[in-house]
Amino acid sequence: MKINSCETHINRALDEFVAKEETFPSMEPITNEEKLSTTCDYCDTLAVYLVTNT
């Protein structure tokens, strides 16, 4: 599972990940190259974090 998140929705992304996967995720910053085209999964703002288990 991967969730792209902005600063505003990071808590929601972490909560949703833990609820679905029942494990704690890793939270990685999105690189500058990816920031140009990656939006938050909850709104249209540019994503800052990738919440994932890989």
C-alpha positions as CSV (number, residue, x, y, z in Angstrom):
1,M,0.0,0.0,0.0
2,K,1.3,3.5,-0.9
3,I,-0.3,6.8,0.0
4,N,0.9,10.2,-1.2
5,S,0.2,12.9,1.3
6,C,0.6,16.6,1.8
7,E,1.4,18.2,5.2
8,T,-2.3,18.7,6.0
9,H,-3.3,15.1,5.5
10,I,-0.3,13.2,6.9
11,N,-2.1,12.2,10.1
12,R,-5.0,10.9,8.0
13,A,-2.7,8.9,5.8
14,L,-0.9,7.3,8.7
15,D,-4.2,6.4,10.5
16,E,-5.6,4.9,7.3
17,F,-2.5,2.9,6.6
18,V,-2.3,1.4,10.2
19,A,-6.1,0.6,10.1
20,K,-5.8,-1.3,6.8
21,E,-2.4,-2.9,7.1
22,E,-2.3,-3.4,10.9
23,T,1.4,-2.4,10.9
24,F,3.3,0.8,11.3
25,P,4.4,2.4,7.9
26,S,7.5,4.1,6.8
27,M,7.1,7.8,6.0
28,E,9.5,9.0,3.3
29,P,9.9,12.5,1.9
30,I,9.0,12.8,-1.8
31,T,12.0,13.8,-3.9
32,N,12.1,17.2,-5.6
33,E,11.7,15.5,-9.0
34,E,8.6,13.6,-7.9
35,K,7.1,16.7,-6.2
36,L,6.4,18.3,-9.6
37,S,3.9,15.7,-10.6
38,T,2.7,13.9,-7.4
39,T,-0.4,15.1,-5.7
40,C,-1.9,14.2,-2.4
41,D,-4.3,11.3,-2.4
42,Y,-6.8,13.3,-0.4
43,C,-6.7,16.7,-2.1
44,D,-5.1,18.4,-5.1
45,T,-2.1,19.8,-3.2
46,L,1.4,18.6,-4.1
47,A,2.4,15.6,-2.0
48,V,5.3,15.9,0.5
49,Y,5.4,12.4,1.9
50,L,5.0,8.8,0.7
51,V,3.5,6.5,3.3
52,T,4.4,2.9,2.5
53,N,5.4,-0.5,3.9
54,T,8.2,-1.1,1.4
